[in-house]
Amino acid sequence: MITKKIYTLVVFLITFISFSQEKFTLSGTVTDFGNNESLIGVHIHIPELNIETYTNKYGFYSLTLPPGKYQLKIKHLGYQEVEKEMILKEDVKDNLFLKEDNEELKEVVIKEVRYKTNIKSPEMSVNKLSIFSIRKMPVVFGEVDVLKSILLLPGVTNAGEGASGFNVRGGGADQNLILLDEATIFNSSHVFGFFSVFNPDAVKNLKLYKGGIPARYGGRVSSVLDIYQKDGNSKEFHLSGGIGLVSSRIFAEGPIVKNKGSFLVAGRTSYAHLFLKLSEEQKDNAAYFYDLNTKLSYKLNENNSLFLSGYFGRDVFKLNKIFMNTYGNSTLNLRWSHLYSDKLFANLSLIYSDYYYGLDLNFIGFKWDSGIKNYTVKYDFEHYISDKFKLSYGINGIYYDFNPGKISPLSDEFTINPEQLDRKYALSLSPYIDAENKLSKKVTVYYGLRFSQFYRLGGSTINLYENNNAVVFNPDMEIYEKGTPISTKYYSKNEVIESYNNFEPRFSISYHLNDNQSIKASYNRMAQYLQLISNTSSPTPLDVWTPSDTYIKPQIADQVALGYFRNFNDGTYSLEMEIYYKKVKNRLDYIDGADLIANDAIEQVILNGQMRAYGLEIMFKKNEGKFNGWISYTLSKSEQQTPGRTPEETGINNGEWYNSAYDKLHNLAITSAYTLNRRWSFGANFVLQSGQPVSYPNSQYEYLGITVPGYGLRNENRLPAYHHLDISATLSLEKNENRKWKGEWVFSIYNLYNRQNAASINFRQNADTGYNEAIRTSIFGIVPAITYNFKF
C-alpha cells in the first residue's frame, strides 16, 4: 500500500516538473524610429514556438516564454519587417524600433512586410486601417478622409449625399460609438457628410468594430469606431499641410524635451462659401467648417507617460435669411499610462466631451441652443497572464448633462420670452472583464462580460400620464396622438428618477483550419441608454440627444455572426466572408406629425419599437504590388416594427415590419490604387448602393379646392440607385529625396460621369394640372479639385 502511494507520488512529481518549466517575460514598446511615435497593432512572432502577439493601442507588448534562443519577427504595415535574435534567460524589457525607409539597423535583418488577414485571432467583424493604408486610397478634394475610407468597407453605408454620419449593418448613425483619443464624438461629419471631423494629418490609425465587440466598449448597439491621434514627434520639428480649392490644413509637431516630450497642433478650414459672396443671389448662403486638433505627450520615465489631447470643431450652415445652423464637438482627455510590471499595463483617463447644436430661426424670430456634455473617468488594465491567456478589465463612469434646448429672441425687436427647457442629467457605471484564451493550436476563444448601470437623475420635472402612456391611440381615426399629463413630479438634484441594469455578454471563437484559412463565430449583447431625437428631412434640422427614462427605454441589441477567412499566395490576396443577424429592442420611431423642435415633452411623440438586420458581407483584397485595392459587396436587409401596445391598437404601419431608413439591399464598393513610378500614383473609387427607403404619396383627393396627397405604408418606396465614380492622380515633385521641403500635387474628380444622385424627392402641386408632381433634388454633380500638399 505504501509502495503504491510512493509510486503515485513519484509519477505526480515527474509530471509536475515536466509541465512546470520555468518561464520568463519579454516585454516592451514598439515605436517609430524616426519620431518615437508608438505603433499600434504591430505583429510580433516567435517562429520556434509558433507564438505571436500584437502591440496594444499604446504600443505595449508582453510575451511569456521558456528560456532559450529565439528569432523575433516584427511586422507592421508601412514599415520594414525586422528579424532579431534574442537569448532569453531572464525577464527582458526590449523596446523595439521600426523604420519606414530602407536603412538597416544593426544586428537585424529587414524584409518586405505583407499585409495578411489575421487568421488565428478570434476577432471578427473588425476592420483596421492605419493612416499609411488610408493615405494610399484615392482622395477627393485632395484630402484623405477617414469616413470616406470606412464607407468603402462591407456593411458600411451612408444615407446619401448631404447626409451626416454613417450606417453599419442597417443601424442608424446614432447607434455608432465614435471615439477620438477615447473621447466621445457625437457628430462625425462636416458639411452634412461631405468631410469628416477627423484631420488625417493628426490620425494615427482607426479600428471599426461591426460585431464581436469587446466588453470594454459599451453605450451603442451598432458599432464602435475607435480612432487615435498621433503623439507628436519627440525627435525633431516637422510642418506639413495642404492648400486646396475648397479647404486647407496645417499640421505642426515637434519635441518639447527631446526624446521625452512632444506637441502636436493641426488645423483645417473650408472657404468655398466665400465664392458665394460674389453672387448677389447667393451672398446670404454659407456652408463651411473649421476644426483644431492638439496633443501634448510626456514620458516621465520607463513606466509612466502623460498625455493631454483635445479637439474643437464647428460647422455653420446658413440658408438666405431663413435660418442658420451651427453645430460641433469639443473634447479634452488627460491620460496617464502606467506599467505596473512586465505583465500588467494600466491606463487612467479623465475625459470631457461637449456637443453643441444651435439654430437661428429668422423667419420665427428666435434662436435655439442645445447640447450634451459628458464627464468621464475610466481605468483600464491589460494583464498578460501567459502566452495563451490574456485578461483585460476595468471600469468607466460617465456623468451626462443634457440641454434639450434654450429659446431666446434673436434681437430686441422680437418679443419672445427666453425659456430654458428642462435640463436632464444621468450617470452610468460599467465594470467589465475580457479574456482571450488559446485553447489549442487550432482553437482560440474570446469571452467577456460588461455590467452596465444607468441612472436617470434629477433635478427635473417629470410628466405623469394615465396608465403611464405618454402617447394615446385614437381608435376612431386609427392614429396616435399626444397624451395629456395628469400631474407632474419634481425630482431634486441627483435624485434617481429611473435606473437600468444590464449584463452584456460577449463571445467569439476562431477555428484555425490551416495556416491560410479559418472559421470564426461571435455573439455580443449591447445596451444603449442615449437616444438621438432627429428629423433631418425637416427644413429646420434637429439633432438632440436624450437619456433613457420612464418612457424612453434603453435599446438592447443581440448580434450573431459567422465568418470564413482565407489568405492566398502567401498573403498577396485575402478573402473575408461573414453572415450576421442583429435584433434591437426599444428602437424609437415617431408618430405621424411629430413636433420635435422645442418640445419639452418629447415622450408624447415617440413610441418604442424594434428593429432587425441581417446580411452577407464579402471582401476580396489584393494586398501588395503596384496595383492593389479591394472589392466589397454587402447583401442585407434592415427593418423596423412598432406594433400596437394593445390588441385594439394598429401600431405604426399597421404593426407590420417596414424598411428602416437605412435599408440598402445592395452595396458594392471598389477601391484601387496604382503606383506608376516614384512620381506618379493613381486611384479610383466606385460606389453603387440601392436607393434609400422613402414614403411617396400613392393617391390624392380634393378638399375645399386643395389637392391633398395620400400616403401608403411607411418607407415602401425608394430613391433611385445611388452611384458615382471618383478618380485621383498624385504627382510627387522632383528633387524631393534630398530636400527638407517635400511637395506633391493631387488632382481629383468627384463623380466623374456627373451622376445626379437624388438627395431627396419632394412633391408639389402643379399649377396647370392640379396634380402633385415629383421634384428631384441633387446636391453634387461633377466636382474637379486640385490640392498642393507639403511637408517640411
ROLO-28982 format. One record per residue (C-alpha): x, y, z. Coordinates in pm, whole numbers, padded with zeros to 5 digits, always signed. Layout:
<pts>
XYZ;...
</pts>
This chain:
<pts>
+00000+00000+00000;+00281+00238+00099;+00479+00138-00209;+00180+00220-00430;+00145+00564-00269;+00517+00637-00314;+00495+00531-00679;+00194+00758-00733;+00376+01050-00570;+00687+00999-00786;+00476+00992-01104;+00299+01309-00994;+00629+01489-00922;+00779+01385-01255;+00466+01502-01435;+00460+01828-01241;+00828+01901-01312;+00786+01827-01681;+00495+02071-01710;+00626+02343-01481;+00922+02458-01683;+01049+02798-01574;+00939+03083-01799;+01045+03444-01846;+00873+03754-01977;+00978+03953-02283;+00805+04291-02291;+00843+04647-02412;+00706+04903-02653;+00734+04935-03030;+00785+05283-03173;+00868+05459-03498;+01245+05506-03520;+01207+05843-03688;+00974+06018-03442;+00926+05794-03133;+00557+05753-03220;+00411+05443-03052;+00284+05188-03303;-00048+05008-03263;-00113+04651-03380;+00249+04556-03454;+00276+04179-03512;+00548+04007-03304;+00608+03639-03388;+00828+03369-03233;+00858+03101-03508;+01032+02844-03286;+00727+02824-03057;+00467+02946-03309;+00366+03213-03055;+00253+03561-03158;+00116+03878-03011;+00024+04233-03114;+00106+04564-02952;-00191+04724-02777;-00331+05067-02858;-00047+05226-02662;+00231+05031-02835;+00296+04785-02547;+00356+04409-02585;+00430+04120-02349;+00524+03755-02413;+00586+03479-02157;+00834+03221-02292;+01057+02936-02171;+01431+03014-02166;+01606+02973-02497;+01736+03130-02814;+01470+03283-03040;+01436+03470-03365;+01185+03754-03327;+00991+03865-03637;+00836+04210-03607;+00591+04323-03879;+00381+04633-03931;+00215+04770-04243;+00409+05063-04384;+00731+04963-04208;+01014+04726-04286;+00992+04381-04128;+01260+04320-03866;+01416+03989-03762;+01606+03999-03437;+01786+03728-03240;+01701+03705-02871;+01856+03490-02594;+01607+03467-02309;+01740+03352-01971;+01571+03614-01750;+01292+03872-01773;+01383+04114-02051;+01244+04455-02139;+01319+04522-02504;+01188+04838-02669;+01175+04790-03045;+01205+05046-03324;+01075+05023-03680;+01182+05228-03982;+00979+05340-04278;+01278+05365-04514;+01525+05102-04638;+01806+05173-04398;+01921+04871-04198;+01952+04860-03823;+02248+04686-03663;+02210+04316-03585;+01873+04290-03759;+01753+04171-04098;+01500+04381-04288;+01238+04234-04522;+00926+04350-04702;+00604+04344-04496;+00298+04174-04642;-00044+04258-04505;-00250+03947-04437;-00591+03877-04288;-00544+03767-03926;-00647+03400-03944;-00578+03291-03586;-00735+03572-03383;-01099+03525-03272;-01153+03889-03360;-01405+03923-03644;-01638+04185-03795;-01349+04427-03746;-01168+04647-03996;-00834+04808-03911;-00687+05091-04113;-00357+05262-04039;-00305+05613-04169;-00046+05458-04402;-00312+05244-04572;-00571+05527-04568;-00328+05759-04747;-00288+05506-05028;-00660+05529-05105;-00794+05762-05375;-00867+06109-05245;-01140+06360-05319;-01071+06734-05297;-00705+06640-05244;-00761+06541-04881;-00753+06193-04735;-01076+06131-04545;-01125+05880-04265;-01502+05846-04307;-01477+05810-04683;-01238+05519-04628;-01473+05323-04400;-01766+05379-04639;-01577+05153-04880;-01589+04863-04631;-01855+04590-04636;-02157+04655-04415;-02098+05032-04404;-02309+05286-04595;-02429+05642-04569;-02773+05788-04621;-02665+05959-04943;-02518+06295-05033;-02594+06570-04787;-02645+06320-04501;-02424+06312-04192;-02261+06011-04034;-02251+05650-04146;-02465+05341-04104;-02332+05000-04000;-02520+04678-04069;-02854+04851-04106;-02825+05066-03794;-02868+05440-03753;-02585+05691-03732;-02674+05747-03365;-02606+05377-03292;-02232+05417-03358;-01992+05487-03072;-01724+05718-03215;-01414+05776-03005;-01126+06016-03072;-00847+05955-02822;-01114+05786-02603;-01344+06092-02605;-01695+06057-02749;-01768+06234-03078;-02145+06283-03124;-02135+06401-03486;-01861+06267-03713;-01927+06484-04020;-01855+06828-04155;-02078+06994-04417;-02352+06731-04376;-02132+06433-04453;-01902+06560-04727;-01600+06586-04493;-01524+06402-04170;-01429+06574-03845;-01102+06379-03835;-00799+06564-03969;-00599+06291-04149;-00268+06458-04059;-00338+06404-03688;-00475+06048-03711;-00252+05751-03625;-00493+05467-03702;-00851+05353-03663;-01044+05038-03583;-01408+04976-03676;-01597+04708-03481;-01915+04597-03659;-01968+04292-03435;-01783+04076-03183;-01731+04398-02986;-01505+04365-02676;-01661+04424-02334;-01452+04735-02275;-01682+04917-02518;-02045+05000-02448;-02318+05256-02492;-02410+05194-02859;-02575+04899-03033;-02438+04901-03390;-02065+04968-03400;-01758+05123-03242;-01518+05345-03437;-01203+05386-03226;-00960+05649-03357;-00628+05750-03203;-00432+06065-03272;-00058+06073-03316;+00152+06151-03009;+00375+06402-03187;+00738+06384-03293;+00973+06398-02993;+01291+06399-03206;+01257+06692-03447;+01018+06960-03568;+00804+06898-03877;+00547+07109-04060;+00303+06980-04320;-00028+07076-04476;-00232+07122-04789;-00382+07408-04987;-00689+07329-05197;-00976+07493-05379;-01229+07400-05111;-01028+07372-04788;-00677+07398-04644;-00500+07244-04349;-00181+07287-04145;-00005+07039-03915;+00289+07101-03681;+00467+06863-03444;+00794+06861-03257;+00978+06797-02930;+00917+06981-02605;+01200+06787-02440;+01389+06579-02695;+01305+06205-02678;+01075+06268-02380;+00805+06522-02462;+00628+06634-02777;+00346+06854-02907;+00101+06830-03196;-00121+07102-03347;-00341+07056-03655;-00598+07292-03801;-00835+07293-04100;-01088+07524-04254;-01305+07539-04564;-01366+07857-04761;-01566+07761-05070;-01860+07962-04931;-01660+08282-04985;-01716+08244-05359;-02090+08268-05293;-02038+08627-05182;-01960+08714-05544;-02318+08629-05640;-02596+08865-05538;-02842+08572-05522;-02618+08352-05306;-02440+08605-05085;-02656+08520-04781;-02589+08144-04811;-02298+07966-04644;-02173+07618-04562;-01829+07592-04404;-01637+07429-04117;-01321+07466-03913;-01150+07241-03656;-00841+07216-03437;-00655+06910-03301;-00397+06937-03021;-00190+06693-02816;+00089+06707-02558;+00285+06393-02468;+00548+06348-02198;+00738+06038-02089;+00804+06070-01716;+01017+05754-01701;+01022+05400-01840;+00696+05311-01667;+00492+05633-01676;+00368+05864-01950;+00124+06156-01956;-00090+06272-02249;-00321+06571-02291;-00523+06578-02614;-00805+06796-02738;-01034+06866-03032;-01258+07158-03126;-01472+07185-03439;-01765+07385-03573;-01993+07375-03877;-02201+07669-03998;-02485+07629-04247;-02680+07940-04345;-02974+07950-04587;-03051+08303-04703;-03222+08483-04418;-03438+08186-04322;-03222+08006-04067;-02865+07935-03959;-02747+07603-03815;-02428+07582-03604;-02300+07259-03451;-01979+07087-03343;-01777+06881-03093;-01527+06978-02824;-01320+06720-02634;-01037+06708-02381;-00859+06400-02243;-00592+06381-01972;-00441+06030-01975;-00183+05855-01756;-00028+05531-01879;+00149+05319-01619;+00338+04990-01640;+00291+04810-01308;+00502+04514-01420;+00620+04345-01736;+00279+04173-01749;+00041+04444-01626;-00030+04763-01819;-00279+05030-01699;-00437+05343-01840;-00628+05609-01643;-00824+05876-01834;-01019+06188-01736;-01232+06294-02034;-01457+06588-02118;-01681+06588-02425;-01923+06860-02536;-02157+06857-02836;-02329+07185-02923;-02623+07223-03162;-02784+07558-03234;-03046+07705-03468;-03120+08067-03552;-03475+08070-03691;-03501+08410-03855;-03847+08350-04001;-03982+08294-03647;-03755+08532-03462;-03586+08312-03201;-03266+08116-03157;-03237+07774-03004;-02927+07634-02830;-02894+07272-02719;-02626+07013-02650;-02488+06735-02436;-02182+06726-02210;-02000+06416-02083;-01760+06388-01790;-01583+06051-01798;-01343+05867-01569;-01207+05533-01692;-00940+05297-01562;-00834+05010-01786;-00591+04723-01724;-00431+04473-01961;-00289+04166-01787;-00070+03929-01988;-00107+03617-01772;+00074+03381-02011;+00137+03330-02381;-00204+03159-02400;-00413+03373-02167;-00468+03749-02153;-00707+03948-01936;-00843+04299-01986;-01056+04459-01716;-01156+04796-01581;-01438+05035-01505;-01568+05358-01652;-01812+05613-01521;-01985+05887-01721;-02187+06182-01592;-02421+06335-01853;-02556+06690-01869;-02829+06727-02135;-02953+07061-02257;-03270+06988-02461;-03288+07349-02568;-03285+07711-02462;-03509+07952-02656;-03428+08322-02671;-03510+08612-02909;-03269+08686-03193;-03285+09060-03123;-03472+09322-02922;-03730+09363-03195;-03878+09022-03111;-04095+08985-02802;-04031+08616-02735;-03961+08545-02368;-03644+08341-02306;-03721+07985-02198;-03491+07704-02084;-03633+07359-02146;-03599+07121-01852;-03233+07009-01829;-03167+06638-01786;-02891+06453-01603;-02772+06092-01593;-02494+05871-01462;-02358+05541-01595;-02117+05298-01429;-01980+04999-01619;-01724+04747-01489;-01607+04489-01742;-01372+04196-01795;-01236+04044-02117;-01036+03726-02166;-00854+03588-02469;-00762+03222-02435;-00573+02998-02676;-00723+02656-02602;-00519+02462-02859;-00317+02507-03175;-00640+02538-03371;-00887+02700-03131;-00874+03044-02974;-01167+03194-02784;-01254+03537-02655;-01515+03590-02385;-01614+03890-02182;-01884+04048-01968;-01989+04407-01917;-02228+04511-01641;-02383+04845-01738;-02572+05055-01485;-02762+05368-01587;-02931+05622-01360;-03161+05898-01484;-03114+06177-01230;-03295+06491-01116;-03347+06782-01085;-03614+06766-01343;-03988+06778-01355;-04142+06459-01493;-04486+06438-01651;-04719+06166-01521;-04976+06008-01754;-05277+05783-01718;-05169+05419-01743;-04816+05552-01789;-04889+05619-02160;-04742+05943-02290;-04884+05862-02635;-05253+05769-02674;-05427+05586-02957;-05736+05735-03125;-05937+05430-03239;-06183+05636-03447;-05913+05782-03673;-05662+05498-03610;-05384+05744-03532;-05155+05815-03236;-05185+06147-03055;-05007+06328-02775;-05107+06222-02426;-05216+06474-02166;-05029+06474-01832;-05249+06413-01530;-04986+06564-01299;-04615+06629-01263;-04345+06530-01015;-04026+06717-00936;-03708+06521-00858;-03438+06707-00672;-03075+06729-00787;-02915+06382-00827;-03229+06203-00706;-03277+05883-00907;-03576+05907-01142;-03524+05573-01319;-03249+05314-01324;-03149+05028-01555;-02903+04740-01515;-02793+04512-01797;-02549+04225-01828;-02380+04240-02169;-02202+03912-02253;-01954+03890-02543;-01809+03577-02704;-01615+03483-03016;-01421+03179-03133;-01174+03105-03410;-01108+02759-03554;-00779+02751-03741;-00826+02514-04039;-00466+02559-04155;-00209+02837-04194;-00419+03010-04457;-00782+02976-04355;-01011+02975-04053;-01374+02984-03946;-01494+03231-03683;-01817+03293-03493;-01923+03564-03249;-02207+03687-03029;-02246+04016-02845;-02514+04199-02649;-02502+04578-02630;-02712+04834-02440;-02765+05196-02549;-02905+05441-02295;-02885+05758-02508;-03132+05829-02786;-03099+06075-03072;-03409+06280-03147;-03357+06386-03507;-03553+06489-03813;-03304+06571-04087;-03575+06587-04355;-03725+06896-04193;-03645+07247-04327;-03516+07313-03975;-03294+07013-03900;-03280+06877-03548;-03010+06692-03355;-03082+06646-02983;-02974+06364-02751;-03191+06248-02461;-03140+05983-02190;-03345+05674-02123;-03610+05730-01857;-03953+05605-01754;-04094+05640-02107;-03785+05605-02328;-03645+05256-02278;-03279+05167-02349;-03204+04993-02676;-03081+04633-02633;-02908+04463-02927;-02817+04098-02977;-02596+04010-03273;-02452+03682-03401;-02207+03639-03689;-02032+03354-03870;-01734+03406-04099;-01481+03239-04328;-01135+03395-04372;-00857+03298-04610;-00521+03422-04738;-00397+03330-05086;-00049+03326-05235;+00130+03398-04909;-00096+03692-04830;-00092+03857-05171;-00469+03812-05179;-00722+03766-04898;-01091+03683-04873;-01331+03762-04587;-01693+03642-04582;-01943+03694-04300;-02312+03646-04238;-02482+03823-03947;-02816+03869-03774;-02893+04156-03538;-03206+04238-03340;-03261+04557-03138;-03533+04613-02878;-03677+04957-02795;-03578+05132-03117;-03763+05465-03127;-03997+05582-03400;-04209+05895-03430;-04583+05923-03454;-04722+06093-03765;-04693+06472-03743;-04442+06462-03457;-04331+06808-03345;-03970+06784-03230;-03835+07138-03203;-03852+07294-02857;-04063+07006-02731;-04028+06975-02354;-04235+06655-02353;-04065+06453-02625;-04213+06133-02483;-04550+06239-02626;-04443+06190-02990;-04231+05873-02978;-04300+05501-02945;-04072+05214-02853;-04047+04955-03130;-03787+04707-03251;-03555+04660-03548;-03375+04371-03712;-03097+04349-03968;-02929+04057-04142;-02697+04014-04435;-02396+03872-04616;-02064+04060-04644;-01783+03973-04886;-01446+04144-04916;-01170+04041-05158;-00838+04225-05131;-00516+04248-05328;-00265+04347-05064;+00056+04421-05250;+00214+04512-05578;+00197+04829-05787;-00175+04769-05828;-00376+04694-05514;-00715+04754-05354;-01032+04566-05275;-01384+04480-05378;-01655+04469-05112;-02015+04364-05153;-02299+04354-04900;-02640+04192-04945;-02851+04299-04648;-03190+04386-04505;-03282+04632-04229;-03638+04655-04096;-03829+04820-03816;-04153+04738-03640;-04367+04936-03398;-04668+04719-03312;-04968+04824-03108;-04936+04809-02732;-05283+04654-02700;-05493+04437-02935;-05700+04746-03023;-05403+04950-03145;-05289+04921-03506;-04932+05039-03442;-04721+05225-03695;-04755+05083-04046;-05039+04859-03923;-04795+04691-03689;-04609+04527-03979;-04235+04523-04042;-04123+04805-04273;-03795+04916-04427;-03580+05120-04193;-03442+05447-04324;-03101+05279-04355;-03200+04971-04552;-02973+04913-04852;-03032+04576-05020;-02719+04601-05236;-02394+04781-05155;-02094+04746-05386;-01766+04934-05337;-01448+04906-05541;-01128+05088-05449;-00796+05064-05627;-00455+05228-05624;-00181+05210-05885;+00178+05329-05842;+00324+05403-06185;+00663+05519-06064;+00822+05727-05790;+00649+06041-05916;+00301+05933-06027;+00031+05735-05847;-00337+05696-05931;-00654+05589-05754;-01020+05525-05820;-01333+05453-05615;-01666+05326-05740;-01974+05301-05517;-02314+05153-05604;-02598+05132-05349;-02968+05062-05353;-03177+05375-05313;-03273+05496-04967;-03626+05399-04849;-03880+05684-04857;-04256+05730-04848;-04422+05861-05165;-04787+05964-05199;-04981+05689-05377;-05314+05870-05404;-05471+06212-05379;-05806+06371-05314;-05954+06719-05321;-06066+06901-05007;-06201+07259-05027;-06034+07301-05366;-05696+07179-05242;-05534+06859-05371;-05425+06654-05068;-05179+06363-05117;-05242+06026-04953;-04960+05802-04835;-04937+05425-04816;-04713+05214-04596;-04410+05373-04436;-04084+05358-04637;-04233+05131-04905;-04074+05336-05187;-03710+05409-05269;-03498+05685-05413;-03318+05592-05737;-02998+05387-05705;-02700+05582-05573;-02366+05552-05753;-02060+05756-05851;-01701+05714-05969;-01414+05917-05823;-01058+05932-05956;-00735+06095-05840;-00377+06140-05956;-00085+06238-05734;+00236+06393-05862;+00534+06392-05626;+00768+06674-05718;+01124+06612-05831;+01421+06673-05604;+01212+06565-05305;+01454+06297-05190;+01736+06514-05055;+01532+06821-04961;+01371+06901-04629;+01079+07059-04813;+00872+06797-04997;+00563+06863-05201;+00303+06694-05416;+00008+06791-05634;-00318+06599-05608;-00567+06617-05894;-00910+06466-05832;-01255+06444-05983;-01556+06354-05770;-01848+06197-05959;-01660+06162-06288;-01963+06090-06509;-02180+06358-06341;-02439+06127-06185;-02727+06336-06046;-02790+06132-05733;-03116+06219-05561;-03066+06360-05213;-03445+06377-05182;-03763+06371-05388;-04039+06611-05281;-04389+06660-05415;-04574+06977-05503;-04898+07066-05676;-04864+07153-06045;-05028+07491-06108;-05159+07387-06451;-05280+07030-06396;-05363+07049-06024;-05187+06718-05968;-04893+06652-05738;-04560+06618-05918;-04222+06490-05804;-03927+06730-05768;-03584+06568-05756;-03311+06743-05555;-02944+06667-05628;-02659+06828-05438;-02340+06744-05628;-02261+06692-05994;-01909+06653-06125;-01659+06822-05889;-01296+06865-06002;-01034+06973-05747;-00664+07037-05714;-00458+07047-05394;-00094+07113-05312;+00035+06910-05015;+00367+06990-04848;+00589+06861-04568;+00885+07025-04402;
</pts>
